[in-house]
C-alpha cells in the first residue's frame, strides 16, 4: 500500500503531461486537414509514382 503514495502522484503527473501535449497539438492546428486526406486516399494519383 505504500507504493500507492508514489504511484498516484506519478500517474497524475504523467496524465497532466499527456493533457498538455494534447492541448498543444490542438492549438498548433496539427489536426487540421487542409489537403483532404479523406479524398486523397480514394484517388489514384499517386498509385503509379510515389509523392516527391
N, C-alpha and C positions, 0 to 999 in steps of 0.2 A: 504493500500500500504506500510505502514511502516513495516509490518510483512515480506515483501519480503527481506528487508535488513538483516533479521535474517535467513530466510528460505533458501535463495540461498547459502550462505556460509556453512550452516549446511548440505545441501544436497550434495554440492561438497565435503565436508569433509567425509561424510559417503560413498559416491561413491568412493573416494580415498582409504578408508579403505577396501572396498569390492574389489577393483582392486588389492591392495597389498596382500590381503588374497588369491586371485586367483593366482597371480604370485608365492606366497609362495607354494601353493599346486602343481603347475606345477613344480617348482624347486625341490621339495622333492619327485617327482615321485609318487604322490598319484593317478594319473590317469592311471598308467601302469596296464596291465592285465597279470601278469606272469602265473597265473593258468588257464587262458582261461575260463572266466565266460560264454562266448557265447557257448562253447561246453559243459561245465559242467551242464548248465540248461537243456540240452537235454538228458543227461544220466540218467539212473535210479539207479545210485549207492547209493544215499542217500535217496531213497524213503522209504525203509522199516525201516531204523535205522538212527537217526539223527547224524550229524557230531560231533565227540567227542570234 
